[in-house]
Structure formats: structure tokens, C-alpha cells
């Protein structure tokens, strides 16, 4: 359960950071392109990990 909560916290932090980077990019800072792409990929991986951990928590509670 702790791993699940840690993963959710990381995802939320990454989503907030992505929003900040996108705002800066929209303001003209195109140097952030690779950072944004890397963070988007990380977020997708985090979502998959959260799903896996969520399923593991459900199975453990049975």
C-alpha cells in the first residue's frame, strides 16, 4: 500500500511539474521540449505502475 501511495504522490508531483513546463513552453521557452517529452513518458509509466500496484493491493485484501 505504501508503494501505491508513493507512486500516486510522484504522479501528482510530475503532473504539476509538467503543467509548469508547458506554461513556460507556451511563453516561448522552447528549450523545454525534451524535458516535457521525458516527463510525459514518465507520467505514462507512472500510470501503468499505479494500475499494477492498485491491482496488487486489491488482491492482497482478498
C-alpha positions in Angstrom: 0.0 0.0 0.0 2.9 2.4 0.8 4.4 1.8 -2.7 1.0 2.7 -4.2 0.7 5.9 -2.2 4.3 6.8 -3.1 3.6 6.3 -6.8 0.4 8.4 -6.6 2.4 11.2 -4.9 5.1 11.0 -7.6 2.5 11.1 -10.3 0.8 14.2 -8.9 4.1 15.9 -8.5 5.1 15.1 -12.0 1.8 16.3 -13.4 2.2 19.7 -11.6 5.7 20.0 -12.9 4.5 19.2 -16.4 1.9 21.9 -16.2 4.6 24.4 -15.2 6.9 23.3 -18.0 4.1 23.6 -20.5 3.2 27.1 -19.4 6.9 28.1 -19.8 7.0 26.5 -23.2 3.8 28.3 -24.3 5.6 31.5 -23.2 8.3 30.8 -25.7 10.9 28.7 -23.8 11.3 26.0 -26.5 14.4 24.6 -24.8 12.0 22.6 -22.6 10.8 20.3 -25.4 12.9 17.3 -24.4 12.1 17.8 -20.7 8.4 17.9 -21.5 8.6 14.8 -23.6 10.6 12.9 -21.0 8.1 13.9 -18.3 5.1 12.9 -20.4 6.7 9.4 -20.9 7.4 9.2 -17.2 3.8 10.0 -16.4 2.5 7.3 -18.7 4.9 4.8 -17.0 3.7 6.0 -13.6 0.1 5.5 -14.5 0.8 1.9 -15.5 2.7 1.3 -12.3 -0.2 2.7 -10.3 -2.6 0.5 -12.0 -0.4 -2.5 -11.3 0.1 -1.5 -7.6 -3.7 -0.9 -7.3 -4.4 -4.4 -8.5 -1.9 -5.8 -6.1 -3.5 -4.0 -3.2 -6.9 -5.4 -4.2 -5.5 -8.9 -4.5 -3.8 -8.6 -1.1 -7.0 -7.5 0.6 -8.9 -10.6 -0.6 
